[in-house]
């Protein structure tokens, strides 16, 4: 049961991170800022879907 809870929490955190990064990309003011955000997201193993 503990592994189920742990997996669920990891998935929720990943979804939360994806939404936050997508929102930041939508608000980015320039292509350079967008590139910087994507670079930072890549460092945290973010996968855009």
N, CA, C and O of each residue as an XYZ file, in Angstrom:
196
protein
N       0.818     -1.194      0.000
C       0.000      0.000      0.000
C       0.860      1.255      0.000
O       0.511      2.252     -0.632
N       1.961      1.207      0.695
C       2.842      2.366      0.764
C       3.404      2.720     -0.611
O       3.535      3.899     -0.939
N       3.734      1.719     -1.413
C       4.281      2.008     -2.740
C       3.227      2.636     -3.647
O       3.553      3.463     -4.499
N       1.985      2.254     -3.470
C       0.895      2.846     -4.258
C       0.775      4.333     -3.923
O       0.650      5.172     -4.815
N       0.815      4.641     -2.654
C       0.733      6.039     -2.213
C       1.929      6.835     -2.720
O       1.780      7.968     -3.178
N       3.095      6.248     -2.639
C       4.312      6.918     -3.096
C       4.256      7.188     -4.597
O       4.612      8.276     -5.050
N       3.815      6.207     -5.358
C       3.695      6.378     -6.810
C       2.689      7.470     -7.143
O       2.926      8.293     -8.028
N       1.568      7.475     -6.434
C       0.543      8.482     -6.677
C       1.083      9.877     -6.390
O       0.832     10.807     -7.157
N       1.824     10.033     -5.289
C       2.396     11.333     -4.945
C       3.398     11.786     -5.995
O       3.428     12.963     -6.355
N       4.210     10.874     -6.484
C       5.195     11.223     -7.521
C       4.502     11.685     -8.797
O       4.928     12.656     -9.422
N       3.448     11.000     -9.177
C       2.702     11.394    -10.383
C       2.037     12.751    -10.217
O       2.031     13.561    -11.144
N       1.476     13.001     -9.038
C       0.844     14.297     -8.776
C       1.874     15.413     -8.817
O       1.614     16.483     -9.367
N       3.045     15.167     -8.233
C       4.111     16.177     -8.237
C       4.579     16.451     -9.665
O       4.812     17.603    -10.030
N       4.717     15.404    -10.471
C       5.134     15.580    -11.866
C       4.099     16.394    -12.636
O       4.455     17.269    -13.426
N       2.821     16.106    -12.407
C       1.757     16.852    -13.086
C       1.762     18.312    -12.645
O       1.584     19.211    -13.467
N       1.967     18.551    -11.348
C       2.023     19.911    -10.823
C       3.186     20.677    -11.443
O       3.052     21.848    -11.800
N       4.313     20.013    -11.565
C       5.500     20.644    -12.158
C       5.259     20.971    -13.625
O       5.600     22.061    -14.085
N       4.673     20.032    -14.358
C       4.367     20.278    -15.777
C       3.456     21.483    -15.942
O       3.687     22.331    -16.804
N       2.409     21.556    -15.105
C       1.484     22.691    -15.204
C       2.182     24.011    -14.889
O       1.941     25.016    -15.558
N       3.029     24.014    -13.894
C       3.741     25.241    -13.524
C       4.673     25.694    -14.635
O       4.741     26.884    -14.943
N       5.379     24.773    -15.229
C       6.304     25.135    -16.304
C       5.530     25.571    -17.544
O       5.923     26.528    -18.211
N       4.442     24.886    -17.859
C       3.620     25.306    -19.001
C       3.066     26.715    -18.802
O       3.017     27.506    -19.743
N       2.653     27.023    -17.585
C       2.140     28.375    -17.295
C       3.248     29.408    -17.440
O       3.020     30.491    -17.981
N       4.435     29.089    -16.967
C       5.562     30.024    -17.088
C       5.926     30.233    -18.553
O       6.246     31.351    -18.957
N       5.881     29.177    -19.344
C       6.175     29.308    -20.777
C       5.129     30.188    -21.462
O       5.462     30.982    -22.342
N       3.891     30.049    -21.064
C       2.824     30.852    -21.671
C       2.997     32.338    -21.339
O       2.625     33.204    -22.132
N       3.563     32.624    -20.163
C       3.759     34.020    -19.752
C       5.096     34.596    -20.198
O       5.353     35.783    -19.996
N       5.944     33.781    -20.797
C       7.286     34.273    -21.137
C       7.189     35.420    -22.142
O       6.385     35.397    -23.074
N       8.031     36.415    -21.918
C       7.939     37.644    -22.697
C       8.792     37.634    -23.955
O       8.611     38.478    -24.832
N       9.716     36.694    -24.052
C      10.588     36.680    -25.218
C      11.034     35.251    -25.523
O      10.972     34.381    -24.655
N      11.480     35.011    -26.745
C      11.996     33.688    -27.081
C      13.200     33.292    -26.221
O      13.389     32.115    -25.916
N      14.005     34.272    -25.835
C      15.161     33.968    -24.996
C      14.715     33.478    -23.617
O      15.305     32.548    -23.068
N      13.688     34.095    -23.064
C      13.173     33.665    -21.764
C      12.574     32.265    -21.868
O      12.744     31.430    -20.980
N      11.870     32.030    -22.971
C      11.289     30.703    -23.196
C      12.392     29.643    -23.273
O      12.266     28.569    -22.685
N      13.455     29.943    -23.988
C      14.577     29.012    -24.088
C      15.211     28.759    -22.723
O      15.578     27.630    -22.398
N      15.336     29.811    -21.935
C      15.915     29.666    -20.595
C      15.028     28.787    -19.705
O      15.528     27.934    -18.972
N      13.721     28.999    -19.775
C      12.798     28.176    -18.996
C      12.880     26.706    -19.411
O      12.875     25.814    -18.564
N      12.955     26.465    -20.710
C      13.055     25.088    -21.195
C      14.372     24.447    -20.768
O      14.416     23.253    -20.472
N      15.445     25.238    -20.736
C      16.735     24.728    -20.275
C      16.652     24.339    -18.802
O      17.119     23.272    -18.402
N      16.054     25.213    -18.007
C      15.902     24.911    -16.580
C      14.993     23.702    -16.371
O      15.258     22.863    -15.510
N      13.928     23.616    -17.154
C      13.010     22.482    -17.030
C      13.714     21.183    -17.413
O      13.475     20.141    -16.803
N      14.567     21.246    -18.406
C      15.312     20.049    -18.817
C      16.259     19.561    -17.736
O      16.523     18.364    -17.623
N      16.763     20.481    -16.955
C      17.671     20.106    -15.873
C      16.928     19.394    -14.754
O      17.543     18.677    -13.964
N      15.619     19.579    -14.674
C      14.839     18.919    -13.639
C      14.068     17.729    -14.203
O      13.096     17.266    -13.607
N      14.509     17.247    -15.346
C      13.917     16.085    -16.025
C      12.431     16.281    -16.325
O      11.633     15.352    -16.199
N      12.079     17.482    -16.716
C      10.719     17.797    -17.125
C      10.496     17.260    -18.524
O      11.350     17.444    -19.391
N       9.375     16.602    -18.769
C       9.056     16.101    -20.096
C       7.773     16.777    -20.540
O       6.713     16.580    -19.946
N       7.880     17.577    -21.593
C       6.680     18.266    -22.108
C       5.846     17.294    -22.908
O       6.363     16.558    -23.748
N       4.553     17.293    -22.643
C       3.654     16.397    -23.369
C       2.647     17.165    -24.142
O       1.805     16.574    -24.817
